[in-house]
Amino acid sequence: MRLVLFLLLFPCIIFSQTNLSKGYPTFHNGDLNDSPPNKMEFIRFQTQDFIGKQIDAEFIKNHFRINDSIEFDLSYVINLKGEVNEKDIKVNTQFELFNLKIKSALKKLPLFTPAIAIYNNKGYDFKVEFRPEFRVDSSYQFIPVYRKLIEYEAHYPIKPKNKEFLKAVEAAGDEYKELIIVFLYFSTNENMDCFNIRAYAENDLFSEKAIEEFRQGNLLFREGSVKLEKNTNYQLEVNIYPFRDNKYYKRFLEKRFLTQKATLERF
């Protein structure tokens, strides 16, 4: 199996003006009153289903192999009328033909119920950004790989004595001096073991650090808990804090955190 990874943009999560349900758009035939996280999950999963049905087997056969795994970054805007215009669809891979094929599919998305701003009760443009995943089956179809977002961010402080890591942070640029965001992917099997762990960040060292601390169960959470399910794919945002001063490092640790084990419960 090949992993065909189209990775040109940093993975993104979804943002909205409001935490209330009507501040989020609703996919065709979706529940208008569902919670914001459920609404966004439904949009992501339905978008993947839609792409899978729109891309023809001949195109897939000409460009991919059976059992290929495919990931890429995309975004689109649901306007105040609930429409998705082609000019607002972004598919960022190095293969323009693939980009055009996905755009051609997404411009056919059904009409959404638009997001409604709380302060004036009017529709507004809402940007959806995520990384869809597919595998190619024996009939050359894109089969969606669904991934649940864990609602709580994980946190990990870097000790001031970790000079090698801090040096890499400085080399990466000023924007990483205070906070490094890593998106970590993992799956659970029938025995609730975590496997297929990988991470995405601007620097491989950041990704490797997030994976290492996740494997060792060292990540910290301010909120919890999440009951992990069997045979499920997950995405977790990991916030890494590079501390250069012991005083601030100790102050950080004084905050009340939940352990990774307590937050990511397995049952």
N, C-alpha and C positions, 0 to 999 in steps of 0.2 A: 504494500500500500504506500502511495506517495502522499505527502502532505503538500498540497499546492497552496501556499500561503501568500496571498496578495496583501502585503503589509507596507503601506506608505504613510499612513496617518496613525497618530497615537490613538489607541482605543478610547472611546467616549462613552459617557453615560448620558441619561436623559435629563434635561432640565426644563423647568416650567416656572411660570410666575407665581403659582399658588399651589398649596398643598391640598386644596379641596378638589373633589372629583370633577366638578364642571370646569376646572382650570386645565383639564387634560382632554384631548380629543378622544373620540370613541370610534373604534373600527366598525365597519358595516356589520350590523346585527349584534354588536357588542352591548354590554350592560352599561347604560348611562350612569348608573349610581354605584358602579363598582369602585373599589378603592383605587387610588392612583397607581400603586405598584401593580395591581392586577390588570388595570387598563393598559399599562405600558407593556407588560408581559404579553398580553393578548395581541397588541399591535405588532410586537416583534415576531411572535410565532405565526400570526396570520400573514405577515409580510413574507416570511420564509416560505410558507405554504404557497403563497401566490407566485413567488418567483419559481418555485419548483414545478408548478403547473404550466407556467408560461414558456419556459426554456425547452425547446424541442430536442428530441433524442439525437437528431442528425447533427445539430450543432455540438452537443456534448460529446458525441462519438468522434467528431473531427478534432476535438481539442483536449479531451481528457481520457483517462483510462478507468476501467472498472476498479472500484475500491479507492479511487483518489479521494482525499479529503480536501475540501476547499474552504477557505476563509478569506473574507475581504471586508474593508470598511466601506460603509455607505451612509448617506444621509439624504433626507428629503424633508420638504416643508409642507405641512398641511395648512393651507391658507384659511382666512377667516370665513370662506365659503365651504370649507371642508374638502377642497380640491388639492390634488398634487400636480403641479405643473412641471413639465420636463426640464425647464430651465433651473428649477430648484432641486433637482436630483443630482447627487454627486456620488460617483462610484470611482474609488481611487485605487486603481491597479495600474501596472505598467503595460497592460494589454488593452489598447483602445477598442478593439473589436468586442472584447468581453464587456468593457464599460458600456458601450452602446447597446449591447444585447440586454443587459440588466436595466438600463434606463428605459429601453423600449418596453420592457415588461412592467416596470413600476409606474409608468405614466398611465397604465390601464387600471391602476388601483381603484376600487369602488369609492364612492363618495363617503367621507368621514362626517361624523358630527363634530363640528369644530370646537376647539377650546374656547371657553368663555371667561373673560376677565371679570374678577369679582368687583372691581371698583366702578365699572361702567356697564357691566352686563352685556358686553359686546364681544363678538368673536375676534380672535387675534391669531397671527401666524405662529405656528408651533413647529419647532425643528426636532426631528427624530434622528438620532445617530446611534448606530450599533454595528456589531460585527456578525453578520449571519454566517452560519456554518452549514455545509452540506457534505454528503458523500455520494459517490457515483455508484449506482447499483448495476446489476447485470443487464438490465434493459436500458441502460444509459439514461437514467432519470436522476435528477438532483433530489436526494432524500434529505429533508431538513434534520439538522442536529440541534435540538432545543437546549437552551442553557438558561437556568434560573439565576437571577441576580440576588445575591445575599444582601439584605436590606441594611446591614450594619457594616461600617468600615472597620477594618482592622488597623491597628497601630503598632509601630515598632520603633523604639528609640535606639539610635546608634551611640555607643559609648564614646566619649572624647578620646579614649586611648586607642580607638580603632583608626589609626593614622592612615592606613592604606585606603580604607573606604573613604575617609574624609578628603584625601588627596584626589581621589577619583571624582568626588562630588565637585570640588573646585575646578577640575579640568572640564567638567561637563557644562559649567556655566553658572552665572549668578542666580538664575531662576530656580536652581535646585538646592540653594544654601539652607533654606528653611524647611522645605517640604518636598518629598519625592513621592509621586503617585505611581503605583504599579497595579496593573490589572492581572490578577491571578486566576487561572482556569484549572479546574480539577473535576474529576468524576468519581462517583461511588459505585461499587459493585454490589453483588448480592450479599456479601459478608460485611458491607459497610466499610470496606477498605477504600482509601483514597488513592487514585492512580491517575495516569495521564496528566500529571501536574506540569503546567507551563505558565509562563508569565510574560507580560508585555510592558516594556518601558523604553525610554529613550536610550538607555545604556544597559548593556548586557549584565554588568555588575549589579545593577539595581534589581534586575529580574532574578538573577541567581540568588541574591540576598533574600528576596521575598520567598522564593521557593525553599531555601534552606531553613528559614525560621518557621515556615508553615509545616514543613516535614517534622521539625523538632517540637512543634506545638508551642512555640514561644510568642505567637502573636497575641496582642491585647485588644480588648474591646471595651468601649464605654457603655454599650448597651447589649442586650441579649434577651432571650436566647433564640437560636435558629435550630430547628430539628431537621437535620439532614435526612434525606430519604434514600432508599436503595436505588441503584441503577439510574442515577440522575446526574446531569451535568450542571456545574455551578460556575459563577463568576464572582470573585471577591475583590473589592478595592482595598489595597494595602497602602497605608500612609506611613512613609518612613521619615523619621526626623533625625537629621544629622547634628548632634550636639557637640560643640567644641569646648563647652564650659561645664565642669562637674556640678556647679551650683544649679544650673538650669536643668541638667540631666536628672539630678536628684529631685528637683521640684516637680519634674514631669512624672517621675515614678510615685510621688506622693498622692497623685490623683487616684481616684478609685477606679480601678480597671477590673474587668472580668477576664479570666483566662480563656485561651482558645478552646480548651476542653469544655469549659462551662458554657461557652457561647454556642459553639458548633456541636450540639448534642447529636448523638447517633442512636437510633432506635430501630 
